[in-house]
Amino acid sequence: RFAVSVGYWKDPYIQFFVRQAKERKAPEINRGKLEWEWGHLTCPDKTPAHWDVKCGVLCDNGNCPGFVCVTGYYARVHGVSYLIKAFLEKTECNSQIVNLGAGMDTLFWRLKDENLLPRKYFEVDFPMIVARKIHNIKSKPPLSKPIMESHSGDSLLIDCHSLDSSRYSIVGADLRFSSDLEEKLKKHGLDVHLPTLLVAECVLVYMTPQQSANLLKWAASTFPVAMVINYEQVNMRDRFGQIMIENLQRRHCNLAGVELCSSLDSQRERLLENGWEDARAVDMMKVYSFLPQADVKRIEALEFLDEKELFEQLMQHYCICWASKDSSNL
């Protein structure tokens, strides 16, 4: 939310889910959005003060000491959004999105504002997270009104752990159990014959390799035409990566799937081995270099960054991977 308030990008809906942080975020964080704000399968002792420091780089007690912190916001938001919009344009929005471990993500509302809603948009997260999000939606008209505006047909279905409208559904489920996940999604109108985009941002790394493999295999075998986007850590076997892991472990936060984050090749191979095709991966420094330079200059003028070497190191330890599975050249 701080990055939005400073002007890195526009998101009029985040204010209804996330309170303004008291601490000023370092420019490295705002320019990369590499930490995971509202995570899935994260630390068991997670408190709101800790939810924005998931990389663990020299962080202690949930606080970011000056410029030395995880990078994240700007490049992540723009990189992931670019791929999502490319998918929607390719399918002419005759498709569906399943946002895995969505937390307090505002993508549904932003896509509606841009007239880019797919046929249906699904979100999945733990029931506890879903209950909080539904409470916010029910109590904030700027959130509930767009859902009602896009809804057609019978009455909107809502309880404490799920919400189902004709265009938007939020489901409480555990991603480690794909059979239960599929059952709940189908109950809310999942159409396996529609082109499907699955989005996972810092989700798979908190699952064991076998659990994430099961989830990826399920998706690849369930949807004939599909694309997956995965954003998480990479290059975690070098010294910098080990520092990230050690600091998280000190706070009892285990990256159960970190062994698959050793390189860009390992990220691609994980997707290919689990039924996906044409897998690609780039680190966030590469993503940052691809962004429109006029906008990069604009955001670099917002805050002074004197830790450029650290910024580059951090960006090289997160990546975006994507792959498709289809017969129509998605």
C-alpha positions, 0 to 999 in steps of 0.5 A: 500500500505504501508503494501505491500511496507514493505513486509507483502504480495505481491501485484504488482498491488496496486501501480496503484490504491493507492498512497503511504501514507505519514504517517507510518501505525502502526503495528496493522493496517498492521497485521490485515487489519481491516479498509476499504480502498476503501469503499462502502456506507461510509462517505459522506465527505470522502477524500483520507486522511480519507479512511484508518481509518474507525474503528474510534478507537481514531482516529481524523481528519483522522490521526492515533495517533501512535499505537492506531488505527484500526487493519487490513491488514495481517490477513484480506487479508489472511483470505479472500483469503483462503476462496476464493481459497477454493471456486475456488478449490472446483468448479475447477474455473467453477464458478463466483465471485461477489465482492460487494463494490470492490473499488480498490481491485486487486483480479482479477489480483492476481487470474489471476497471480495464474491461479485461475480465475473463469469463470467470475469475477464481481466487483460492486461499486458506479459509482463514484468509478467505474469511477475512477477505470476504468480510472486507468485501461485504463491508466495503461498497467499493469492493462489493459493488463491482462484483454485483455489477458483473453478476447475472443470474440467480442470487449471489452465494456467500458464506464465511469461507466462500463467495460465488457470483457469475464472474467472481468466486473466492474459495477456501481450500488447501492447495496441497490437496488437489482433489479437494481443490478441484471439487470446490472449484467445480462447485463454483463453476470451474469449466475445464474446457475453457482456456485457463490461466493459473497464477501462483505468486510466492506460493509453490516455494512454501509447499514441499516439492512433491506437493507443488508437483502434484498441484502442477500435474493436476492443473496440466492434466485437468485443463486441455488449454492452459497457462501457468505463471509462477513468481518466486525465489531463484538462485538460492544456492549461492551465499546471498540466497543462503542468507535469505534462507537463514534469516527466514529460518530464524523466524521459524519460516520454512521454505519447504520447496526451496530446493527447486529454486536453485536456478532458472533452469530448475524452475523451467524443468519443474514445469516441464517435468509436470506436464507443461510445455514451452516453459520460460523463466527470467529473473527480476533484474531482466524483467526490470530492464524490459519495463518501459524506460519512461515509466522506470525513470518516473518511478526512480525519481520518486525515491533516492536509491543509494544501494544499487548493487544490493538492488541488483542482487535482490532482483537476481534472486526472484524470477517469473516463470511461465508455461503453457499446455495447449493445442492452439498456440496459446 
